């Protein structure tokens, strides 16, 4: 909806799409959201593209109340009836694009259009840095920041249906209408931490593009449970994952619908030599049963000599495991002190990786890891290093919510 466009209007006309792209390009801030159909598809079908943008006369350095009071332009575009590439390219080139929990949306855009959007500001991430909550939804965040009540009853509606109802259109518009004001409020709360939130938002965008860029040759890297596999089994996993990716692309079906991860690992470990043996694997999909011969061919193509070994060939030491538990406790303490969600500071996997690196290669090995790079170094990395080198002590503190404190030694 732009200008005097009525609530039933979905934009699909080439000239109107181009006009919206031009308006976004000149706007100080733009937003977007997607509605899609994901069921039984490898890449969801894009059904609706919602965008909004601030008027040119409202700069980002305007007072927060001015941005909140500004009425953004909103447009609902129909990807089922027109080419959305000009608008998506305008968003990708824009220096300030606001989204909410957009990882899946960014992956769809990357997969369907080959477009990345590195300069996003994710309001869900910003809320986590502002101490509002981790992975908070759009509706509760809008209520917290703006006192609004956004209905979510149409969240699981059929967005491929045409025509869309007035209620669907109003719901879709609300997903982007309030994002400029929410961004302004959050940016004001964050102050210097805004840079942290933008960096983390960019990481999410990069992860989404990477996930959408998986090829048959790299598909095996997304599987879990590979530790402990010998070279022959790992080579089989590489070929089976490649086979699954090719078939999923061919049929546009979810990976698990073709062959689930558990079946891949079992086939790689046992390496059956007949189609009947493949069909006998417990829990294997109907499609895999039908294509058992090609699975046998994939297993036969495995080349152990061409597969690089995984990073660690043995379990972490008892010392490293104890350190990981303590490092995670320190991350939780840092979260308590800063208000930044623990997940954004470090995961258990981060703590385990750092503990193992220090245990096996010394303290210097930690400096290249995520907790000691970018904004995390000052927030968490220095605490981890201080505890590991003995300059900080983790102590009990009955007055702290976590029951822990860090003191200099």
Secondary structure, DSSP 8 states (H G I E B T S, - for coil): --TT--TT--B--HHHHHHHHHHHHHSS-EEEEEEEE-TT-SS-EEEEEEEEE--TTS-TTS-HHHHHHS--EEEEE-TTTS--HHHHHHHHH-S-EEESS-HHHHHHHHHHH-----SEEEHHHHHHHTTS-TT--HHHHHHHHH------TTTT--TT-SS--HHHHHHHHHHHHTHHHHHHHHHHHHGGGHHHHHHHHHHHHHHHHHHHT--TTTGGGG----TT--HHHHHHHHHHHHHHHHHHHHHT--HHHH--HHHHHHHHHH--SSHHHHHTSTT--HHHHHTHHHHHHHHHT--GGGS---S-SS---HHHHHHHHHHHHHHHHHHHHH---HHHH--HHHHHHHHHHHHHH-GGGGGGSGGGSTTHIIIIIHHHHHHHTTSEEEEE-TTSTTSEEEEE-
